[in-house]
């Protein structure tokens, strides 16, 4: 099968600063599909790539065609590009795109990519993107699939033929809010990288402290966690390791230093480094009130590390694994309440009241790339067969 993927171009194994955890997930899927014998090409819109190598070496040694996302229109192609861009922007119900004149260059690049690669499936991994408007502006025919990572509905979700949700809850909520046909949706939980499905589970008595993993932006909830450390002296007995970078990093560092909190900021880490942090922690705390479906939580559970996070996701994880996995937070959780819930979970871990090895085994089986890859291929074949 010939598949065109639209996702970030990762330069190395660290997270894309724009895409977060889903950048690794999308690249992992591309690698899996290539290993299964399919022909992969990557169009990393909206990154502005004029001159790129024609082949991209994937982490597993496979290759995919790498398509430029910007080509200067020729005098011959310019009228068609302008007409396609107008159709795209009318379809978006706005006369100016978020990428400005770059979209004119992207249209010509996309036209060439479609002509050269002849994809049978086009799969976009950006929930909020102008890509579907450009694609429909070219009147392309291959089925267009979206992996919907976010908690807010994609704009003009109706431009997609099929939608993959990473959470049962978000499938229900987005379908209810948008009217998108539920029979053209599937739920496929994100997979974790292979590094998180290997190795022994660290015993409870060896674990120490807490971990936070994510972009350092307000909606991820690190400010609430740091405030919990400020308010609760007992919690300060459990050091916190923060993995990630972002616009609020300086503010969070200043807060931790001002109150002399036991916090280490590690920056953006490679998967193996993340694995080591999670494996040695008593719990992963991601107190975001707006998380879609945190890849970090899946990675933590595969290491046997309990999680503290947004209620609906923790509850869905417990249903998927048929096993308690940590603490489900209400959306109005205060800093003081968060501290108390975390301390209660740490006590459970220390008293061995949570079966860490069992959690890891179940999570590794449920969130493997094989599970996600096979489910994705089933959907591709359904999409090729036509509408349900």
Secondary structure, 3 states (H helix, E strand, C coil): CEEEEECCCCCCCCCECCCEHHHHHHHHHHHHHHHCCCEEEECCCCCCCCCCCCEEECCCCCEEEECCCCCCCCHHHHHHHHHHHHHHHHHCCCCCCCCCCHHHHHHHHHHHHHHHHCCCEEEECCCCCCHHHHHHHCCCCCEEEEEECCCCCCCCHHHCCEEEECCHHHHHHHHHHHCCCHHHEEECCCCCCHHHHCCCCCCHHHCCCEEEECCCCHHHCHHHHHHHHHHCCCHHHCCEEEECCCCCHHHHHHHHHHCCCCEEEEECCCHHHHHHHHHCCCEEEECCCCCCCCHHHHHHHHCCCEEEEEHHHHHHHHHHHCCCCEEEECCCCCHHHHHHHHHHHHHHHHCCCCCHHHHHHHHHHHCCHHHHHHHHHHHHHHHHHCCC
